[in-house]
Amino acid sequence: MELETMKTIWKKESEEHFQNNQIEQEKIQSLMKSKSQMTFAKIKRSMQFKSGTAGIIGTGALILAAFYFFGVIKEPLSVAPFLSVMETGVILFLMGLILCVTAVANLLSYNRVKQFEQSSKPLKKMLSESVTILRNIISLGIYSDAIFVPVFSGFIAYKWLFNDGLVSDIRLFYLVLIVSAAAVLSYVIASRFMYQKHGGNLEKLRGYLKELDSNNGIPVN
Amino acid sequence: MDHQAIIHKVCGMYCDNEEDKKDLFQEILINLWKSYPSFRGDSTFTTWMYRVSLNLAFQRLRKTAKNMEQVMLPTTFDTMKSSGKEGLPNREKQQMYAAIEKLNEVEKAIVMLYLEEKGNEEIAKIIGISQNYVRVKMTRIRRKLKQIVEE
């Protein structure tokens, strides 16, 4: 079938079907209120949730840490009675800091996705940007999920190895080893999880972009 | 130019089922609404509409529409594929849609714009490639369509 024939059929079809099939205003409003299931809309919602919860919990942890540092609270947390008051303050401070950084990073990414969604840039440029954004989302997901494990395992290992306070001996090497192993392991697990979640989409977008690359494919005679 | 028809055509071209189509339709509407203030008039309104709509169709990536509010859209591209309207031979129509289905996503976008009687310059602006490359792509698409029909 020639493209010109298709054009005639298409034109006729458009006239027959679209001109008498307008959606009413109420239906449009109703559609606009419903929750989108699109990939980037879902990512945006997840970022909004992560940013909100991490921000609230992180701020709470920082306030609690300040109470411990300034002696307002003099008892360790009931969930970790083996920690001293100062150690509880330090671990709460670290947790709060990580959570607040995660919240800010998610908020920044959320705003970027929001801006990008409303973009009217040409398709090729948009695809290139969406690849970058998706890669950043994957990286953010990996680091924000993976950072807790080495921090907490390091803290537990420190508590287990150094009952008598931090000393520079072989135990310090063990501590570094445990923290490094935990970091690598959590990074690998988080990477695998994030690529399982978004890797397919990333490849799809790269495929579209490759299709639009003028250096790709057979030359025209 | 019927602006709503542009959204319907993009949805019809990139969605296989009604739920998916509703989802994309909604997303395009919302984003056209939100991004309208940024429309500066440096391209025609329809070029801008095609850009926003196609960008969203390509961002859609996955078909996941389970929780959508049930709002029925009128008969559009989906039903056009299967209907046998008077005036046009059904076989020809089916042949056209079957051929389009076999094209990849990028080719579908270019063909749709071509069928909408957009010139190479406008297609190039919407897709973001050179006019020369639009011609190259069109030549490849012609060949591909010929092969598809011959099969």
HADDOCK unambig.tbl for C-alpha pairs under 7 A between the chains (distance, minus, plus):
assign (segid A and resid 1 and name CA) (segid B and resid 145 and name CA) 6.75 0.50 0.50
assign (segid A and resid 1 and name CA) (segid B and resid 146 and name CA) 6.16 0.50 0.50
assign (segid A and resid 1 and name CA) (segid B and resid 149 and name CA) 6.13 0.50 0.50
assign (segid A and resid 3 and name CA) (segid B and resid 142 and name CA) 6.87 0.50 0.50
assign (segid A and resid 6 and name CA) (segid B and resid 96 and name CA) 6.29 0.50 0.50
assign (segid A and resid 7 and name CA) (segid B and resid 115 and name CA) 4.87 0.50 0.50
assign (segid A and resid 9 and name CA) (segid B and resid 93 and name CA) 6.78 0.50 0.50
assign (segid A and resid 10 and name CA) (segid B and resid 115 and name CA) 6.54 0.50 0.50
assign (segid A and resid 17 and name CA) (segid B and resid 76 and name CA) 6.26 0.50 0.50
assign (segid A and resid 18 and name CA) (segid B and resid 5 and name CA) 5.74 0.50 0.50
assign (segid A and resid 18 and name CA) (segid B and resid 76 and name CA) 6.60 0.50 0.50
assign (segid A and resid 21 and name CA) (segid B and resid 74 and name CA) 5.74 0.50 0.50
assign (segid A and resid 21 and name CA) (segid B and resid 75 and name CA) 6.63 0.50 0.50
assign (segid A and resid 23 and name CA) (segid B and resid 73 and name CA) 6.83 0.50 0.50
assign (segid A and resid 23 and name CA) (segid B and resid 74 and name CA) 6.78 0.50 0.50
assign (segid A and resid 27 and name CA) (segid B and resid 71 and name CA) 6.81 0.50 0.50
assign (segid A and resid 31 and name CA) (segid B and resid 26 and name CA) 5.46 0.50 0.50
assign (segid A and resid 31 and name CA) (segid B and resid 71 and name CA) 6.89 0.50 0.50
assign (segid A and resid 32 and name CA) (segid B and resid 26 and name CA) 5.62 0.50 0.50
assign (segid A and resid 32 and name CA) (segid B and resid 30 and name CA) 6.05 0.50 0.50
assign (segid A and resid 34 and name CA) (segid B and resid 68 and name CA) 6.46 0.50 0.50
assign (segid A and resid 34 and name CA) (segid B and resid 69 and name CA) 5.92 0.50 0.50
assign (segid A and resid 35 and name CA) (segid B and resid 68 and name CA) 6.53 0.50 0.50
assign (segid A and resid 36 and name CA) (segid B and resid 23 and name CA) 6.15 0.50 0.50
assign (segid A and resid 36 and name CA) (segid B and resid 27 and name CA) 6.81 0.50 0.50
assign (segid A and resid 37 and name CA) (segid B and resid 23 and name CA) 6.70 0.50 0.50
assign (segid A and resid 37 and name CA) (segid B and resid 64 and name CA) 5.98 0.50 0.50
assign (segid A and resid 37 and name CA) (segid B and resid 65 and name CA) 5.61 0.50 0.50
assign (segid A and resid 38 and name CA) (segid B and resid 60 and name CA) 5.33 0.50 0.50
assign (segid A and resid 39 and name CA) (segid B and resid 60 and name CA) 5.77 0.50 0.50
assign (segid A and resid 39 and name CA) (segid B and resid 61 and name CA) 6.47 0.50 0.50
assign (segid A and resid 39 and name CA) (segid B and resid 62 and name CA) 6.53 0.50 0.50
assign (segid A and resid 118 and name CA) (segid B and resid 31 and name CA) 5.38 0.50 0.50
assign (segid A and resid 118 and name CA) (segid B and resid 34 and name CA) 6.77 0.50 0.50
assign (segid A and resid 118 and name CA) (segid B and resid 35 and name CA) 5.23 0.50 0.50
assign (segid A and resid 119 and name CA) (segid B and resid 52 and name CA) 6.66 0.50 0.50
assign (segid A and resid 120 and name CA) (segid B and resid 48 and name CA) 6.26 0.50 0.50
assign (segid A and resid 120 and name CA) (segid B and resid 51 and name CA) 5.44 0.50 0.50
assign (segid A and resid 120 and name CA) (segid B and resid 52 and name CA) 4.93 0.50 0.50
assign (segid A and resid 121 and name CA) (segid B and resid 51 and name CA) 6.62 0.50 0.50
assign (segid A and resid 122 and name CA) (segid B and resid 51 and name CA) 6.06 0.50 0.50
assign (segid A and resid 122 and name CA) (segid B and resid 125 and name CA) 6.42 0.50 0.50
assign (segid A and resid 122 and name CA) (segid B and resid 126 and name CA) 5.04 0.50 0.50
assign (segid A and resid 122 and name CA) (segid B and resid 127 and name CA) 5.11 0.50 0.50
assign (segid A and resid 122 and name CA) (segid B and resid 128 and name CA) 4.58 0.50 0.50
assign (segid A and resid 123 and name CA) (segid B and resid 51 and name CA) 6.63 0.50 0.50
assign (segid A and resid 123 and name CA) (segid B and resid 55 and name CA) 5.72 0.50 0.50
assign (segid A and resid 123 and name CA) (segid B and resid 126 and name CA) 6.42 0.50 0.50
assign (segid A and resid 123 and name CA) (segid B and resid 127 and name CA) 4.62 0.50 0.50
assign (segid A and resid 123 and name CA) (segid B and resid 128 and name CA) 5.76 0.50 0.50
assign (segid A and resid 124 and name CA) (segid B and resid 127 and name CA) 5.93 0.50 0.50
assign (segid A and resid 124 and name CA) (segid B and resid 128 and name CA) 5.21 0.50 0.50
assign (segid A and resid 125 and name CA) (segid B and resid 128 and name CA) 6.66 0.50 0.50
assign (segid A and resid 126 and name CA) (segid B and resid 55 and name CA) 6.70 0.50 0.50
assign (segid A and resid 201 and name CA) (segid B and resid 61 and name CA) 6.30 0.50 0.50
assign (segid A and resid 208 and name CA) (segid B and resid 106 and name CA) 6.59 0.50 0.50
assign (segid A and resid 214 and name CA) (segid B and resid 133 and name CA) 6.54 0.50 0.50
assign (segid A and resid 220 and name CA) (segid B and resid 136 and name CA) 6.31 0.50 0.50
